[in-house]
């Protein structure tokens, strides 16, 4: 059905590009931008700082692996007409409303 694979490479100015690029066969944690101070300490609550967990949950996390490889998911793939489906990535993406105050957010009072 789909013959093209799209690869999106994200440049991370914080220097974590290698961490991201080498995460395909591992479970790794990715945080929202601006949640750490210069010393690497959280400046927002930890439970609101996580962006995603990925990218190989289907290979290493038992419950995720069970669901991903289930007959129900295989049935969906067949109904979509996929001939040889392959699981490349799996992740949880957290949708947390997070506002971090930056210098541009601070306005002097007149």
MIGU-277907 format. One record per residue (C-alpha): residue number from 1; x, y, z. Coordinates in pm, 1 decimal, always signed. Layout:
<site resi="NUM" xx="X" yy="Y" zz="Z"/>
...
REM end
This chain:
<site resi="1" xx="+0.0" yy="+0.0" zz="+0.0"/>
<site resi="2" xx="+267.3" yy="+251.2" zz="+105.2"/>
<site resi="3" xx="+596.4" yy="+225.6" zz="-78.9"/>
<site resi="4" xx="+780.9" yy="+524.4" zz="+64.7"/>
<site resi="5" xx="+932.3" yy="+555.5" zz="+409.7"/>
<site resi="6" xx="+969.9" yy="+904.9" zz="+547.9"/>
<site resi="7" xx="+1257.4" yy="+969.7" zz="+786.8"/>
<site resi="8" xx="+1250.4" yy="+1287.0" zz="+991.0"/>
<site resi="9" xx="+1575.5" yy="+1382.6" zz="+1161.1"/>
<site resi="10" xx="+1542.9" yy="+1630.3" zz="+1443.6"/>
<site resi="11" xx="+1835.9" yy="+1856.1" zz="+1526.6"/>
<site resi="12" xx="+1858.7" yy="+1908.1" zz="+1900.3"/>
<site resi="13" xx="+2067.5" yy="+2213.3" zz="+1990.6"/>
<site resi="14" xx="+2105.5" yy="+2075.7" zz="+2344.3"/>
<site resi="15" xx="+2338.6" yy="+1806.8" zz="+2208.5"/>
<site resi="16" xx="+2107.9" yy="+1505.7" zz="+2243.1"/>
<site resi="17" xx="+2091.0" yy="+1424.3" zz="+1871.4"/>
<site resi="18" xx="+2296.6" yy="+1105.3" zz="+1913.0"/>
<site resi="19" xx="+2077.7" yy="+998.1" zz="+2207.3"/>
<site resi="20" xx="+1773.5" yy="+1034.8" zz="+1981.4"/>
<site resi="21" xx="+1927.0" yy="+877.7" zz="+1670.6"/>
<site resi="22" xx="+2049.8" yy="+570.9" zz="+1857.2"/>
<site resi="23" xx="+1720.7" yy="+507.4" zz="+2038.0"/>
<site resi="24" xx="+1558.5" yy="+285.1" zz="+1775.9"/>
<site resi="25" xx="+1632.9" yy="-40.8" zz="+1955.3"/>
<site resi="26" xx="+1602.9" yy="+89.7" zz="+2312.3"/>
<site resi="27" xx="+1356.4" yy="+237.4" zz="+2556.8"/>
<site resi="28" xx="+1461.1" yy="+595.6" zz="+2621.0"/>
<site resi="29" xx="+1307.0" yy="+898.8" zz="+2786.5"/>
<site resi="30" xx="+1272.8" yy="+1237.7" zz="+2617.4"/>
<site resi="31" xx="+1190.1" yy="+1554.4" zz="+2808.0"/>
<site resi="32" xx="+1025.4" yy="+1879.9" zz="+2713.8"/>
<site resi="33" xx="+1260.2" yy="+2160.0" zz="+2621.3"/>
<site resi="34" xx="+1343.7" yy="+2392.6" zz="+2907.8"/>
<site resi="35" xx="+1256.6" yy="+2164.7" zz="+3200.1"/>
<site resi="36" xx="+1613.3" yy="+2157.3" zz="+3337.6"/>
<site resi="37" xx="+1831.9" yy="+2432.7" zz="+3476.0"/>
<site resi="38" xx="+2201.6" yy="+2472.3" zz="+3389.2"/>
<site resi="39" xx="+2291.5" yy="+2207.0" zz="+3648.1"/>
<site resi="40" xx="+2050.5" yy="+1949.2" zz="+3506.4"/>
<site resi="41" xx="+1799.0" yy="+1987.7" zz="+3788.6"/>
<site resi="42" xx="+1425.5" yy="+1998.0" zz="+3717.3"/>
<site resi="43" xx="+1271.4" yy="+2344.3" zz="+3721.0"/>
<site resi="44" xx="+919.8" yy="+2209.5" zz="+3666.9"/>
<site resi="45" xx="+745.6" yy="+1915.0" zz="+3834.9"/>
<site resi="46" xx="+894.3" yy="+1587.3" zz="+3706.8"/>
<site resi="47" xx="+552.7" yy="+1446.4" zz="+3621.4"/>
<site resi="48" xx="+495.3" yy="+1737.3" zz="+3381.5"/>
<site resi="49" xx="+837.2" yy="+1731.6" zz="+3214.7"/>
<site resi="50" xx="+827.3" yy="+1410.1" zz="+3010.9"/>
<site resi="51" xx="+759.7" yy="+1443.8" zz="+2638.1"/>
<site resi="52" xx="+778.3" yy="+1081.0" zz="+2527.0"/>
<site resi="53" xx="+909.7" yy="+732.9" zz="+2598.3"/>
<site resi="54" xx="+1031.4" yy="+537.0" zz="+2298.0"/>
<site resi="55" xx="+1126.6" yy="+396.6" zz="+2059.0"/>
<site resi="56" xx="+1137.3" yy="+19.9" zz="+2106.1"/>
<site resi="57" xx="+859.2" yy="-45.1" zz="+2355.4"/>
<site resi="58" xx="+725.4" yy="-316.3" zz="+2122.4"/>
<site resi="59" xx="+1052.8" yy="-507.8" zz="+2163.0"/>
<site resi="60" xx="+1133.6" yy="-465.3" zz="+2532.1"/>
<site resi="61" xx="+826.1" yy="-378.5" zz="+2740.1"/>
<site resi="62" xx="+623.6" yy="-698.9" zz="+2797.5"/>
<site resi="63" xx="+269.0" yy="-555.7" zz="+2793.6"/>
<site resi="64" xx="+339.6" yy="-326.3" zz="+2499.8"/>
<site resi="65" xx="+499.3" yy="-620.9" zz="+2315.6"/>
<site resi="66" xx="+195.5" yy="-841.5" zz="+2383.4"/>
<site resi="67" xx="-50.9" yy="-584.6" zz="+2247.8"/>
<site resi="68" xx="+163.8" yy="-482.4" zz="+1950.0"/>
<site resi="69" xx="+206.0" yy="-841.4" zz="+1832.5"/>
<site resi="70" xx="-152.3" yy="-946.5" zz="+1909.0"/>
<site resi="71" xx="-383.2" yy="-1110.4" zz="+1659.5"/>
<site resi="72" xx="-607.8" yy="-800.5" zz="+1671.3"/>
<site resi="73" xx="-327.6" yy="-573.4" zz="+1553.6"/>
<site resi="74" xx="-226.3" yy="-829.4" zz="+1289.8"/>
<site resi="75" xx="-589.0" yy="-835.2" zz="+1173.6"/>
<site resi="76" xx="-592.6" yy="-457.3" zz="+1134.1"/>
<site resi="77" xx="-273.1" yy="-473.9" zz="+927.9"/>
<site resi="78" xx="-428.6" yy="-736.1" zz="+699.6"/>
<site resi="79" xx="-748.5" yy="-530.8" zz="+658.5"/>
<site resi="80" xx="-533.4" yy="-234.4" zz="+556.4"/>
<site resi="81" xx="-381.0" yy="-450.3" zz="+284.8"/>
<site resi="82" xx="-30.2" yy="-453.5" zz="+427.1"/>
<site resi="83" xx="+166.8" yy="-744.6" zz="+282.5"/>
<site resi="84" xx="+465.8" yy="-760.8" zz="+520.5"/>
<site resi="85" xx="+413.0" yy="-512.0" zz="+803.7"/>
<site resi="86" xx="+711.1" yy="-429.3" zz="+1022.3"/>
<site resi="87" xx="+706.0" yy="-246.0" zz="+1353.3"/>
<site resi="88" xx="+977.4" yy="+18.6" zz="+1336.7"/>
<site resi="89" xx="+895.4" yy="+230.8" zz="+1639.2"/>
<site resi="90" xx="+663.8" yy="+239.1" zz="+1933.7"/>
<site resi="91" xx="+625.8" yy="+509.0" zz="+2192.0"/>
<site resi="92" xx="+410.8" yy="+688.3" zz="+2441.5"/>
<site resi="93" xx="+375.6" yy="+1057.6" zz="+2364.2"/>
<site resi="94" xx="+256.6" yy="+1267.3" zz="+2653.9"/>
<site resi="95" xx="+36.1" yy="+1567.4" zz="+2582.6"/>
<site resi="96" xx="+106.7" yy="+1783.8" zz="+2883.5"/>
<site resi="97" xx="+22.4" yy="+2150.9" zz="+2880.2"/>
<site resi="98" xx="+345.1" yy="+2305.6" zz="+2997.6"/>
<site resi="99" xx="+435.5" yy="+2670.7" zz="+3004.3"/>
<site resi="100" xx="+791.9" yy="+2756.3" zz="+3093.7"/>
<site resi="101" xx="+865.5" yy="+3119.4" zz="+3166.2"/>
<site resi="102" xx="+1142.9" yy="+3252.0" zz="+2946.9"/>
<site resi="103" xx="+1305.6" yy="+3598.2" zz="+2951.3"/>
<site resi="104" xx="+1078.9" yy="+3705.9" zz="+2664.4"/>
<site resi="105" xx="+775.4" yy="+3630.8" zz="+2885.7"/>
<site resi="106" xx="+884.9" yy="+3875.1" zz="+3153.7"/>
<site resi="107" xx="+766.9" yy="+4231.7" zz="+3104.0"/>
<site resi="108" xx="+860.4" yy="+4521.0" zz="+3330.2"/>
<site resi="109" xx="+581.3" yy="+4686.0" zz="+3523.4"/>
<site resi="110" xx="+537.2" yy="+5057.0" zz="+3449.3"/>
REM end
